[in-house]
Amino acid sequence: MAKSKWKLDDNHKSVEFVVKHMMISKVKGTFKEFQATIDADPEDLTTADIEFVIDLNSIDTGNNDRDNHLRSGDFFDVENHPKMTFKSKKVVNKGEGEYDVVGDLTIRGTTREETFKTTYEGKGVDPYGNEVVAFSVEGKVNRKDYGLVWNVALETGGVLVGEDVKFTIETEALKAE
């Protein structure tokens, strides 16, 4: 398959995250609004150009007070930094549809190189005749690396919010016209 442009299917995409709470449990959330530009041969991502943009205002953890705190200057500071972005720099084929996508992740004005494990899930044709491909992405970042350092010490030891944030992304993409 040749390299071509793909756009995310708005009805079949998700960005989810999880972070430790009080050192013992987990808080999960999603970002409802995000877009990607993908220029790739989905069966060989090694030459792919991928850009991902997340609207940080769209964060949803199921708790409005927590979501508003995450939007504040204590965390994302969405008033000054409304977007999280990722731009690929290289893609390493790990075999059997598995790839390491290496690129620049920017959060709150700080850019760092990160690697995300990406799985090509396959291709098909939807009921409307559109060519569709699917990808799963997993990764982990340390929020403190991006200036998200707010925390509270617990009386029992440890802190309220964990440092590592795990991401899971599920996408279907349609071949762009």
Buried (B, 14 or more C-beta within 10 A) or exposed (E): EEEEBBBBBEEBBEBEBBBBBBEEEEBBBBBEBBBBBBBBBBEBBEEBBBBBBBBBBBBBBEEEEBBEBBBEEEBBBBEEBBBBBBBBEEBEEEEEBEBBBBBEBBBBEEBEEBBBBBBBBEBEEEEEEEBBBBBBBEBBBEBEBBBBEBBEEEEEEEBEBBBEBBBBBBBBBBBEE
